[in-house]
Amino acid sequence: MKGLHLTADLYVCRCDTAWLTDVDRLGPWCVEAVKAVGLQVVNQLFHVFPGSNASPGGITATVLLAESHVCLHTWPEQKAVTLDVYVCNFSGDHSAKARNLMAALVNRFVPEWTEQRSMDRGDDE
């Protein structure tokens, strides 16, 4: 189960607000971003949370990969996004693809600042 798990918390996202609220825009873009780095999509689920009078609802987007998963959550009222990219390296090292995907995701939202973490998972045996 050796793999790489990347996370990022994005703050003060300066992208067009539609990227935080429009599932028909964000969902297909996520799938294309996964394919563009050479990872394999096996399923996807996108959920829009109801908004309120004060703000639109956010989105949870999950793309299941043959290599593991990508998940993101948007908080339009805070102009924030959390990202999670996990790849298993069972059949080959997908770490570079995961890093490239994370970079594309972060760049899409144009955050003022981010907190990113990287964790190697599993053992070397």
Secondary structure, 3 states (H helix, E strand, C coil): CCEEEEEEEEEEECCCCHHHHCHHHHHHHHHHHHHHCCCCEEEEEEEECCCCCCCCCCEEEEEEECCEEEEEEEEHHHCEEEEEEEEECCCCCCHHHHHHHHHHHHHHHCEEEEEEEEEEECCCC
